[in-house]
Amino acid sequence: MKLKVAVIGMGGRGLFFCDVFSNNPRSEVVAVCDLDRKRLDAVRECLGAKTAYYQDSLQMLSETDIDAVVVATNDTDHKEPVLQVLQAGRHCLVEKPMAQSLEDCDAMIAAAEKAGKILGVGLELRYCTLFQQMKEIIDRGDIGEIKLGWVVDNVSVGYTFFQRRFKHRSFAKSLLLQKGTHSIDLMNWFVGGNPIRVYGTGGLDYFGGKESPEKTCPSCMARKRCPYAPAALEYEGHCGVTLSNPVSCVFTSDVDVHDNAMLNVQYDNGVRTTYTECHFTPEYSREFTFVGDKGKIYGYYENTNFKIRVSRRHKEVVEEYTPPFIGGSHGGGDKGMIETFIDACLKGSEFIMDGLAGRNSVAVGLAGDESIRTGRPVDIC
Ligand SMILES: NC(=O)c1ccc[n+]([C@@H]2O[C@H](COP(=O)([O-])OP(=O)(O)OC[C@H]3O[C@@H](n4cnc5c(N)ncnc54)[C@H](O)[C@@H]3O)[C@@H](O)[C@H]2O)c1
């Protein structure tokens, strides 16, 4: 039996889901929805007449035989479609960040419980081989009980957020939600507790500036020597749909999100961690260190290049692992996420990126952002 999937939101990410679910032998894309008719017309050329096309998600849910729905709308617009899907008795996979408020996360979790359906959150890095192996090592007790940790997001590609609406708080709320949510989720997962208190500092120290909010690359005299100007205005996204590259200047005066942040996080199991996010590092990588009462684990992620080092107190031997890259996007995590989601919907098996995981990562991001703005520690409720 094939899983009948629908996708809401035909942006870059929604098109990715259309591509992978329509090419997976265990699933089919029976319907798609976007408010924008032009996006629907473009994707119709790829998916054809076997898929139904809607501008209204409620109409789609009432007219089509669907098992599961992916919600890949903008960060600001996750709640309504997720509630519609769950209230219509379908499984749901919502993209990260789960929401921009804890109230919205809680409403989604309550709706999933009431419906008895899966509510998954797109935190696919949990299925990357690096992080799977780190979790296995931690869970089998190699470093003992985790006491503290430090996590660093080196986001050389962070400039792309400043070329898009994410540079505005009114759209992104904070890059701790839009970007940090993945590594924060992994940190929460490894720690094995719920975050309860966050103290943070942060700044806007590289992007933003004095340029006019209207300034774009095509109109800029410096575009040929600017490292942030895209080489082309368009690119071919999944399903062969042409998408636009973002071109807003990264140095405009209207930027009001931070481009770096450092958070101290306390957990209900006594663990303490720090999380650092920087959007102007030369390299794009993630680093995770945890210290337990028996040893220490370090994990390094660079797209397809993974390393783990485990050392133990009073022992000279350092164990090194290089987990394989299995192919696919997001360190291979997307592959694992898709297969596990299909299994969970068809066979009732576990889907580890659940509503609580989504809520906990949002909670740290929101509390961190509030703490940066107020200068005070923020308790998570
Ligand atoms: N997990 C990941 O690694 C990952 C990667 C990229 C994006 N994302 C997330 O995926 C989501 C989508 O990102 P994107 O880059 O594709 O965005 P996008 O802006 O390119 O596309 C969003 C689409 O949703 C449509 N839309 C908005 N509200 C709608 C509604 N109520 N009903 C139907 N359609 C609606 C818009 O018209 C638009 O076409 C975001 O939440 C983003 O954070 C996650």
The ligand as an SDF file (V2000), in Angstrom:
LIG
                    3D

 44 48  0  0  0  0  0  0  0  0999 V2000
   14.0020   21.3360    7.3480 N   0  0  0  0  0  0  0  0  0  0  0  0
   14.7740   22.0800    6.5860 C   0  0  0  0  0  0  0  0  0  0  0  0
   15.9590   21.8430    6.5180 O   0  0  0  0  0  0  0  0  0  0  0  0
   14.1720   23.2250    5.8020 C   0  0  0  0  0  0  0  0  0  0  0  0
   14.8110   23.7230    4.6570 C   0  0  0  0  0  0  0  0  0  0  0  0
   14.2010   24.7850    3.9640 C   0  0  0  0  0  0  0  0  0  0  0  0
   13.0100   25.3280    4.4370 C   0  0  0  0  0  0  0  0  0  0  0  0
   12.4410   24.8200    5.5540 N   0  0  0  0  0  0  0  0  0  0  0  0
   11.1570   25.3730    6.0530 C   0  0  0  0  0  0  0  0  0  0  0  0
   10.1400   25.0580    5.1110 O   0  0  0  0  0  0  0  0  0  0  0  0
    9.1420   26.0880    5.1000 C   0  0  0  0  0  0  0  0  0  0  0  0
    8.9670   26.5990    3.6730 C   0  0  0  0  0  0  0  0  0  0  0  0
   10.1720   27.1630    3.2430 O   0  0  0  0  0  0  0  0  0  0  0  0
   10.3480   27.6520    1.7110 P   0  0  0  0  0  0  0  0  0  0  0  0
   11.7340   28.1040    1.6100 O   0  0  0  0  0  0  0  0  0  0  0  0
    9.8410   26.5990    0.8070 O   0  0  0  0  0  0  0  0  0  0  0  0
    9.3510   28.9160    1.7060 O   0  0  0  0  0  0  0  0  0  0  0  0
    8.7840   29.7380    0.4460 P   0  0  0  0  0  0  0  0  0  0  0  0
    8.4870   31.1010    0.9490 O   0  0  0  0  0  0  0  0  0  0  0  0
    9.6750   29.5800   -0.7210 O   0  0  0  0  0  0  0  0  0  0  0  0
    7.4120   28.9930    0.0990 O   0  0  0  0  0  0  0  0  0  0  0  0
    6.3190   28.9650    0.9520 C   0  0  0  0  0  0  0  0  0  0  0  0
    5.0840   28.7350    0.0930 C   0  0  0  0  0  0  0  0  0  0  0  0
    3.9610   28.5330    0.9700 O   0  0  0  0  0  0  0  0  0  0  0  0
    2.8380   29.1740    0.3630 C   0  0  0  0  0  0  0  0  0  0  0  0
    1.8380   29.4020    1.4230 N   0  0  0  0  0  0  0  0  0  0  0  0
    1.9450   30.2380    2.4990 C   0  0  0  0  0  0  0  0  0  0  0  0
    0.8390   30.1320    3.2800 N   0  0  0  0  0  0  0  0  0  0  0  0
    0.0420   29.1920    2.7060 C   0  0  0  0  0  0  0  0  0  0  0  0
   -1.2070   28.6220    3.0380 C   0  0  0  0  0  0  0  0  0  0  0  0
   -1.8650   28.9930    4.1430 N   0  0  0  0  0  0  0  0  0  0  0  0
   -1.7400   27.6980    2.2090 N   0  0  0  0  0  0  0  0  0  0  0  0
   -1.0970   27.3210    1.0790 C   0  0  0  0  0  0  0  0  0  0  0  0
    0.1050   27.8210    0.7070 N   0  0  0  0  0  0  0  0  0  0  0  0
    0.6730   28.7420    1.5080 C   0  0  0  0  0  0  0  0  0  0  0  0
    3.4110   30.4330   -0.2580 C   0  0  0  0  0  0  0  0  0  0  0  0
    2.5590   30.9290   -1.2820 O   0  0  0  0  0  0  0  0  0  0  0  0
    4.7430   29.9110   -0.8060 C   0  0  0  0  0  0  0  0  0  0  0  0
    4.6240   29.4610   -2.1610 O   0  0  0  0  0  0  0  0  0  0  0  0
    9.6290   27.1600    6.0850 C   0  0  0  0  0  0  0  0  0  0  0  0
    9.0120   26.9860    7.3300 O   0  0  0  0  0  0  0  0  0  0  0  0
   11.1340   26.8800    6.2070 C   0  0  0  0  0  0  0  0  0  0  0  0
   11.6710   27.2740    7.4370 O   0  0  0  0  0  0  0  0  0  0  0  0
   12.9840   23.7850    6.2190 C   0  0  0  0  0  0  0  0  0  0  0  0
  1  2  1  0
  2  3  2  0
  2  4  1  0
  4  5  1  0
  4 44  2  0
  5  6  2  0
  6  7  1  0
  7  8  2  0
  8  9  1  0
  8 44  1  0
  9 10  1  0
  9 42  1  0
 10 11  1  0
 11 12  1  0
 11 40  1  0
 12 13  1  0
 13 14  1  0
 14 15  2  0
 14 16  1  0
 14 17  1  0
 17 18  1  0
 18 19  2  0
 18 20  1  0
 18 21  1  0
 21 22  1  0
 22 23  1  0
 23 24  1  0
 23 38  1  0
 24 25  1  0
 25 26  1  0
 25 36  1  0
 26 27  1  0
 26 35  1  0
 27 28  2  0
 28 29  1  0
 29 30  1  0
 29 35  2  0
 30 31  1  0
 30 32  2  0
 32 33  1  0
 33 34  2  0
 34 35  1  0
 36 37  1  0
 36 38  1  0
 38 39  1  0
 40 41  1  0
 40 42  1  0
 42 43  1  0
M  CHG  2   8   1  16  -1
M  END
$$$$
